[in-house]
Amino acid sequence: MPKWTVAADGSGDYTSIQEAIDAVRVHWEERTVIWIKKGVYRERVTIPDNKPMISLVGESETETIITYNLDANLRPNGGKPLGTFETSVLTVHGDDFTAECLTVHNTAGVGPGIGQALAVYVSGDRAVFTNVRMLSYQDTLYTSKGRHYFKNCFIAGHVDYIFGGATALFHECEIHSLCNGYITAASTTAQTAFGYVFIGCKLTNGPEADAVYLGRPWRPHAHVAFIHTWMGPHIRKEGWDNWRNPDNEKTARYMETGSWGPGGAMDGRVAWARTLDSDTAAEWTIERIFAGTDGWNPAG
C-alpha cells in the first residue's frame, strides 16, 4: 500500500496535498494513503475520477486544515460569475475515497455580494469521512451522487449547507447552524429509496441562529430522515419548509423518530411530514441504506 507524507514545513514527501494526489497513478488498484501533518494548506484539492481508493489522513482534526476562499459570485478576470460548483475546497470524483482527522474550510464568509461557497463536493461512490470538520456558510457540503458515509463529523453552515442527490448517512455527527436558514436541501430522485439519513446526531447552533428549518426540497422527491437526533432550541417547531411550492408537500419524503432536546418536539411539525415508526427505523441499517450489488458496508 503506497503511503506518502505531506508536510507544509518540507519535512515530508510533498509540501502540497494536490502534488501528492497528482503523483498517484491513474486507475491504480491499491489504496494510496496520503498522511498530512499538522499545518494550514491553502490550496484547492481535487481527487479525479480516474484515481480511486485515495485516503487523506490528517494528523489532527483541528490542526490539519485545508482552506481556500472562493464564492459563487466571484468573477475571475472580470468574466462570468464563478458559480456554485467551482468553489469547493475539496472535490472528490474518485470512488472509494476516505478522509479522516482533518478540517476543510471555505473562508469566503457571508455578507453582501458573497455567494455560495462549498467546502466539500463529493460525486464519487463509496466515500467515507470520519472525524472531519467541514466549515463554510452557504452550501458547505454538496453530495452530488453516489453513496457517502459520515461518522463523527462536524458540519457548519447556515443555508442549504448539506445538499444534493446522493444517498448519505450521517452517524453521530454534529450539525451546527451559524445563522437562521435550512440544514438540508436534498435533491433525491423518486427512484432512490434513501437520501439523507441522520442517526444519533446532534443539531447545535451559534448565537445568531434561533429559527432554523430541518430542510427544504431542492427537488420534489427529497428524502430526509432524522432518527434519535438531539435538536437544539434553534429548530423551528414546524420543522420543514416547502420552498415556496405547495406541490412539494405531496412528494417530499420528510420524517423523524425519536427526536429529542429543546427543538425535538415532533407534534408541531408540518402536517405533510411523517413520524417514522420505531420498528421501521430499526430496519434502516447501514447495510440496507447502502444496498447495492457490491455489498458495500462502510462500518464493516
BELQUIHU-V403888 format. One record per residue. N is the residue number from 1. RES is the residue in one small letter. SS is DSSP state (A for helix, B for strand, O for the rest). NEAR is the number of other C-alpha atoms within 12 Angstrom. D_CENTER is the distance of its C-alpha to the mean C-alpha in Angstrom with 1 decimal. Layout:
[[N	RES	SS	NEAR	D_CENTER] [N	RES	SS	NEAR	D_CENTER]]
This chain:
[[1	m	O	14	27.7] [2	p	O	20	27.4] [3	k	B	23	26.1] [4	w	B	30	26.0] [5	t	B	31	25.7] [6	v	B	33	24.3] [7	a	O	28	25.9] [8	a	O	25	26.1] [9	d	O	17	29.7] [10	g	O	15	30.9] [11	s	O	16	31.5] [12	g	O	21	29.3] [13	d	O	22	29.5] [14	y	B	25	27.4] [15	t	O	27	26.6] [16	s	O	32	23.6] [17	i	A	42	20.5] [18	q	A	29	20.9] [19	e	A	24	24.5] [20	a	A	31	23.8] [21	i	A	41	21.5] [22	d	A	20	24.2] [23	a	O	21	26.7] [24	v	O	29	25.2] [25	r	O	20	27.3] [26	v	O	20	26.0] [27	h	O	17	25.7] [28	w	O	20	26.3] [29	e	O	17	26.5] [30	e	O	19	25.8] [31	r	O	25	22.7] [32	t	B	32	22.7] [33	v	B	27	21.6] [34	i	B	37	21.1] [35	w	B	34	21.8] [36	i	B	42	20.9] [37	k	O	34	23.2] [38	k	O	28	22.6] [39	g	B	27	22.7] [40	v	B	29	21.0] [41	y	B	33	20.3] [42	r	B	25	20.4] [43	e	O	28	19.4] [44	r	O	31	17.0] [45	v	B	33	16.0] [46	t	B	35	15.9] [47	i	B	41	16.1] [48	p	O	28	18.4] [49	d	O	23	18.7] [50	n	O	23	22.1] [51	k	O	29	20.9] [52	p	O	32	19.3] [53	m	O	36	19.1] [54	i	B	46	18.1] [55	s	B	38	17.0] [56	l	B	46	16.2] [57	v	B	34	17.5] [58	g	B	37	17.9] [59	e	O	26	21.0] [60	s	O	24	19.4] [61	e	O	30	16.0] [62	t	O	25	17.3] [63	e	O	22	19.9] [64	t	B	33	18.3] [65	i	B	40	16.6] [66	i	B	46	15.5] [67	t	B	34	15.9] [68	y	B	30	17.1] [69	n	O	32	17.8] [70	l	O	37	17.7] [71	d	O	36	17.3] [72	a	O	28	18.0] [73	n	O	26	21.6] [74	l	O	23	22.8] [75	r	O	18	25.8] [76	p	A	15	26.4] [77	n	A	8	30.2] [78	g	A	9	30.7] [79	g	O	10	29.4] [80	k	O	11	27.0] [81	p	O	21	23.8] [82	l	O	22	21.0] [83	g	O	22	18.6] [84	t	A	27	14.9] [85	f	A	31	14.0] [86	e	A	30	16.3] [87	t	O	42	14.7] [88	s	O	43	11.8] [89	v	O	43	12.7] [90	l	B	48	11.2] [91	t	B	35	11.6] [92	v	B	43	11.7] [93	h	O	31	14.2] [94	g	O	33	16.0] [95	d	O	31	16.0] [96	d	O	36	15.9] [97	f	O	42	13.9] [98	t	B	38	13.2] [99	a	B	45	12.3] [100	e	B	36	13.6] [101	c	B	33	15.1] [102	l	B	38	14.0] [103	t	B	42	12.5] [104	v	B	47	11.0] [105	h	B	42	12.4] [106	n	B	42	13.2] [107	t	O	31	16.5] [108	a	O	31	17.6] [109	g	O	28	17.8] [110	v	O	25	18.8] [111	g	O	14	22.3] [112	p	O	10	24.8] [113	g	O	15	24.0] [114	i	O	25	20.5] [115	g	O	32	18.1] [116	q	O	40	14.4] [117	a	O	48	12.9] [118	l	O	47	9.7] [119	a	O	50	8.7] [120	v	B	48	6.8] [121	y	B	42	7.8] [122	v	B	47	8.1] [123	s	O	34	11.2] [124	g	O	35	12.9] [125	d	O	31	13.8] [126	r	O	38	13.6] [127	a	B	44	10.9] [128	v	B	40	10.7] [129	f	B	42	9.0] [130	t	B	34	11.5] [131	n	B	33	12.3] [132	v	B	41	10.0] [133	r	B	41	9.7] [134	m	B	48	7.5] [135	l	B	43	9.9] [136	s	O	45	11.1] [137	y	O	39	12.5] [138	q	B	45	12.0] [139	d	O	46	9.1] [140	t	O	50	6.9] [141	l	B	54	3.8] [142	y	B	45	5.9] [143	t	B	46	6.1] [144	s	O	33	9.8] [145	k	O	31	11.7] [146	g	O	37	12.5] [147	r	B	42	11.5] [148	h	B	45	8.7] [149	y	B	44	9.2] [150	f	B	42	7.7] [151	k	B	33	10.9] [152	n	O	30	12.0] [153	c	O	35	9.0] [154	f	B	38	9.3] [155	i	B	47	7.0] [156	a	B	43	9.5] [157	g	B	45	10.5] [158	h	B	42	13.0] [159	v	B	35	13.0] [160	d	B	40	10.6] [161	y	B	43	7.7] [162	i	B	54	5.3] [163	f	B	44	7.4] [164	g	B	41	9.1] [165	g	O	38	11.4] [166	a	O	40	10.0] [167	t	B	45	11.0] [168	a	B	48	8.2] [169	l	B	45	9.6] [170	f	B	42	8.5] [171	h	B	33	11.8] [172	e	O	27	13.4] [173	c	O	33	10.5] [174	e	B	33	11.4] [175	i	B	45	9.8] [176	h	B	43	12.0] [177	s	B	43	13.5] [178	l	B	33	15.5] [179	c	B	30	17.6] [180	n	B	30	18.4] [181	g	B	36	16.2] [182	y	B	42	13.7] [183	i	B	50	10.6] [184	t	B	50	9.7] [185	a	B	43	11.2] [186	a	B	45	11.2] [187	s	O	37	13.5] [188	t	O	36	14.5] [189	t	O	27	17.9] [190	a	O	18	20.9] [191	q	O	15	21.5] [192	t	O	26	18.1] [193	a	O	26	18.7] [194	f	O	38	15.3] [195	g	O	45	12.2] [196	y	B	50	9.9] [197	v	B	44	11.7] [198	f	B	47	11.5] [199	i	B	36	14.4] [200	g	O	29	16.1] [201	c	O	33	13.5] [202	k	B	35	14.7] [203	l	B	43	14.2] [204	t	B	37	15.8] [205	n	B	31	17.1] [206	g	B	21	18.8] [207	p	B	15	22.3] [208	e	B	17	21.7] [209	a	O	27	19.6] [210	d	O	26	21.9] [211	a	O	30	21.2] [212	v	B	39	17.6] [213	y	B	39	16.9] [214	l	B	52	14.6] [215	g	B	42	13.9] [216	r	B	43	15.8] [217	p	O	41	16.1] [218	w	O	32	15.3] [219	r	O	29	17.4] [220	p	O	28	20.2] [221	h	O	31	19.1] [222	a	O	42	15.7] [223	h	B	45	15.1] [224	v	B	48	13.4] [225	a	B	43	15.0] [226	f	B	47	15.1] [227	i	B	39	17.4] [228	h	O	33	19.2] [229	t	O	35	16.9] [230	w	B	32	18.5] [231	m	B	38	18.2] [232	g	O	32	19.7] [233	p	O	27	22.4] [234	h	O	35	20.3] [235	i	B	40	19.2] [236	r	O	31	21.6] [237	k	O	26	24.1] [238	e	O	27	23.6] [239	g	O	40	19.9] [240	w	B	41	19.1] [241	d	B	35	20.1] [242	n	O	33	21.4] [243	w	O	24	20.5] [244	r	O	13	24.3] [245	n	O	16	25.1] [246	p	O	16	26.9] [247	d	O	16	26.8] [248	n	A	25	23.1] [249	e	A	26	24.4] [250	k	A	18	26.2] [251	t	A	25	23.3] [252	a	O	37	20.0] [253	r	B	37	19.2] [254	y	B	44	18.2] [255	m	B	37	19.2] [256	e	B	38	19.4] [257	t	B	32	21.6] [258	g	O	29	22.5] [259	s	O	35	20.7] [260	w	B	24	22.6] [261	g	O	20	23.0] [262	p	O	21	24.3] [263	g	O	31	21.9] [264	g	O	32	21.9] [265	a	O	26	25.1] [266	m	O	32	24.6] [267	d	O	20	28.1] [268	g	O	18	27.3] [269	r	O	25	24.5] [270	v	O	27	25.2] [271	a	O	19	27.6] [272	w	O	22	25.5] [273	a	O	33	22.7] [274	r	B	27	23.6] [275	t	B	29	24.2] [276	l	O	24	23.2] [277	d	O	19	26.1] [278	s	A	17	25.8] [279	d	A	13	27.3] [280	t	A	16	24.8] [281	a	A	25	21.9] [282	a	A	17	23.6] [283	e	O	14	23.6] [284	w	O	26	19.9] [285	t	O	23	19.7] [286	i	A	31	17.2] [287	e	A	21	19.9] [288	r	A	23	20.2] [289	i	A	33	16.6] [290	f	O	32	16.3] [291	a	O	22	19.9] [292	g	O	18	21.1] [293	t	O	9	24.3] [294	d	O	12	23.0] [295	g	O	15	22.7] [296	w	O	23	19.4] [297	n	O	23	18.6] [298	p	O	31	16.0] [299	a	O	20	17.7] [300	g	O	8	21.1]]
